Amino acid sequence: MDFLRPTTWEEALAAKADRPDAVPIQGGTDVMVEINFGVRRPAALLDLNRVAELREWSMTGDACWLGAGVPYAVIVDRLGGELPGLAQAARTVGSPQIRNRGSVGGNLGAASPAGDSHPPLLATGATVEVESRDRGVRMIPADEFYLGVKRSALEPDELIRAVHVPRATGPQYFSKVGTRNAMVIAVCSFAVALHPRERRVGTGIGSAAPTPRRALEAEELLAAELDWDAPLDPALARRFGELCARAAAPIDDVRGSAAYRVHAIGVLARRTLAWAWNDHLGRRAA
Ligand SMILES: Cc1cc2nc3c(=O)[nH]c(=O)nc-3n(C[C@H](O)[C@H](O)[C@H](O)COP(=O)(O)OP(=O)(O)OC[C@H]3O[C@@H](n4cnc5c(N)ncnc54)[C@H](O)[C@@H]3O)c2cc1C
């Protein structure tokens, strides 16, 4: 197995262009598990750990430019205020060891429907920045990035450079059902993000369909019927939950049944919306 070790982004793009079969490795918390279990035996590994800029982040205007290799621990420690939904999701990933190595770029690269960063990226309207040496930069909205189970819009000669995550302008919540409280892949998960300036609510469903996805009808319902100055109407919250549940298309697997996941998505949706709404009204009163 060849081991490619670029030290700059340009070298990394050149290596990927010359060897599209090379498998990028950042934290290695997915890649090494697959190699150790014999799931794959790549002809080459492309180690991105020496490309320093992949571990950088910056707040630029209304968004965070988050390098693909920034570990979850940094998101938890540094970005809880600006990106609360993503930080909450990051807190639930694996263990401290996994959060020190694992990255959002790796979560996107793996494109597992159960990846915890996907629901908040969808709810907040994040954009994935990818690049190839020969075709340059592409900006892919999160809701166009996921194409199928562990399949994404990333081309073989492309690498993920960063994720642009809008700075929160309202409350955000992420909630995950697992078979225990820590070190657990989601049975299902849900993220909600209030966008008060646009009078809009964003959603993200995890681990309850072949890809992470938004609950579009549920978002449209709230855009049409939510009174942003009033307490949350319980009937509206219930219909929101029902439409989120209807947007799910899960399977039965070892972690849970399809029927349970549909039910749980409805509950998580209603519950996270209520939490966010309480915060929204609290901020207005303050
Ligand atoms: C014990 C354990 C617990 C876990 N718990 C969770 C959990 O709770 N929630 C969760 O979501 N995940 C969990 N995971 C999975 C994993 O930690 C995450 O998916 C993590 O985000 C992967 O990041 P990484 O940097 O380690 O990726 P890597 O393993 O390095 O890479 C993952 C994939 O992304 C590709 N890739 C990496 N960087 C790039 C790039 N810049 N451009 C293009 N492709 C790239 C790789 O080729 C690979 O296909 C767990 C894993 C383990 C081992």
The ligand as a Gaussian input file, in Angstrom:
#p B3LYP/6-31G(d) Opt

LIG

0 1
 C      -15.373000       4.148000      18.444000
 C      -15.988000       5.033000      17.397000
 C      -17.108000       5.788000      17.714000
 C      -17.696000       6.619000      16.745000
 N      -18.798000       7.358000      17.085000
 C      -19.362000       8.157000      16.162000
 C      -20.507000       8.940000      16.508000
 O      -20.995000       8.929000      17.636000
 N      -21.033000       9.738000      15.540000
 C      -20.507000       9.792000      14.272000
 O      -21.032000      10.548000      13.438000
 N      -19.428000       9.066000      13.929000
 C      -18.846000       8.245000      14.833000
 N      -17.768000       7.491000      14.484000
 C      -17.263000       7.556000      13.105000
 C      -16.157000       8.595000      12.872000
 O      -15.512000       8.954000      14.074000
 C      -16.720000       9.883000      12.215000
 O      -17.348000       9.576000      10.997000
 C      -15.647000      10.933000      11.983000
 O      -16.288000      12.146000      11.643000
 C      -14.643000      10.571000      10.895000
 O      -13.677000      11.610000      10.826000
 P      -12.147000      11.281000      10.539000
 O      -11.435000      12.573000      10.417000
 O      -11.626000      10.312000      11.538000
 O      -12.269000      10.585000       9.106000
 P      -11.341000       9.493000       8.400000
 O      -11.540000       8.160000       9.017000
 O       -9.955000       9.977000       8.239000
 O      -12.065000       9.529000       6.970000
 C      -13.440000       9.176000       6.830000
 C      -13.827000       9.209000       5.353000
 O      -13.723000      10.535000       4.854000
 C      -12.747000      10.600000       3.806000
 N      -12.054000      11.883000       3.991000
 C      -11.452000      12.351000       5.114000
 N      -11.021000      13.615000       4.928000
 C      -11.333000      13.944000       3.651000
 C      -11.150000      15.115000       2.848000
 N      -10.578000      16.240000       3.316000
 N      -11.604000      15.102000       1.573000
 C      -12.215000      13.996000       1.078000
 N      -12.429000      12.871000       1.785000
 C      -11.997000      12.850000       3.061000
 C      -11.885000       9.356000       3.972000
 O      -11.304000       8.928000       2.766000
 C      -12.927000       8.377000       4.466000
 O      -13.685000       7.852000       3.397000
 C      -17.140000       6.665000      15.434000
 C      -15.989000       5.911000      15.116000
 C      -15.432000       5.105000      16.084000
 C      -14.204000       4.303000      15.737000

